[in-house]
Amino acid sequence: MKTTTLKLMFVILLSASCSATQNKIDIFIMDYPHGESRIHVMRTGEAYLYYGAGAQAQIIRKNTFSVEGLHDIFKPYLHPNLPREKWPNPKSQAGMVTIRYINEKEEVYLIFDLQELTKEIFEKAKHNITGDF
């Protein structure tokens, strides 16, 4: 009986550990307003700033941002990625947040009317540019 209990506890702990690992954010991407400016932040601390649809990026000083920190900031503002007619206010200025996990799962959310918050993030990124990518 004791061995069975220990095995069960081990399986539960292993399962919880795997689940926590699976939910670790690998990449945080914020695009605001949609199609204008975009920031990519990797778990490793690397970050890049993009403008428009261009593939040219500017490198942001490593560890200026963290994926967890940005997720914590934006979490209260994340909305399901729905068509405009289903938005809380179809006239809102929208952006997107994409979260990629280390298990390659991806979640895409809409953010609305966050001009001030996103401006602060983009200004911080601009002040920490170290070169072009």
Residue pairs with C-beta under 8 A, 6 or more apart in sequence:
21 102
21 103
22 101
22 102
22 103
22 105
23 101
24 43
24 101
24 102
25 43
25 67
25 68
25 71
25 99
25 100
25 101
25 102
26 42
26 43
26 67
26 100
26 101
26 102
27 40
27 41
27 42
27 43
27 67
27 98
27 99
27 100
28 40
28 41
28 65
28 67
28 70
28 71
28 97
28 98
28 99
29 38
29 39
29 40
29 41
29 96
29 97
29 98
29 99
29 100
30 38
30 39
30 70
30 74
30 95
30 96
30 97
30 111
30 118
30 121
31 37
31 38
31 95
31 96
31 97
31 98
32 95
32 96
32 111
32 114
32 118
32 122
33 93
33 94
33 95
34 94
34 95
34 96
35 52
35 53
36 51
36 52
37 49
37 50
37 51
37 118
37 122
38 49
38 50
38 51
39 47
39 48
39 49
39 50
39 60
39 65
39 121
39 122
39 125
40 47
40 48
40 50
40 57
41 47
41 65
41 66
41 67
41 70
42 67
43 67
43 102
45 62
45 63
45 65
45 66
46 59
46 60
46 62
47 59
47 60
47 61
47 62
47 64
47 65
47 125
48 57
48 58
48 59
48 60
48 133
49 57
49 58
49 60
49 122
49 125
49 126
49 129
50 56
50 57
50 58
56 132
56 133
57 132
57 133
58 129
58 131
58 132
58 133
59 129
59 130
59 131
59 132
59 133
60 125
60 128
60 129
60 130
61 128
61 129
61 130
64 124
64 125
64 128
65 121
65 124
65 125
70 121
71 99
73 117
73 121
74 97
74 111
77 111
77 112
77 114
77 117
78 97
78 109
78 110
78 111
79 87
79 88
79 109
79 110
79 111
79 112
80 109
80 110
81 96
81 108
81 109
81 110
82 110
84 90
87 94
87 110
87 112
88 112
89 112
89 113
92 112
92 113
93 112
93 113
93 115
94 110
94 111
94 112
95 110
95 111
95 112
95 114
95 118
96 108
96 109
96 110
96 111
97 108
97 109
97 110
97 111
98 106
98 107
98 108
98 109
99 106
99 107
99 108
99 109
100 106
101 107
111 118
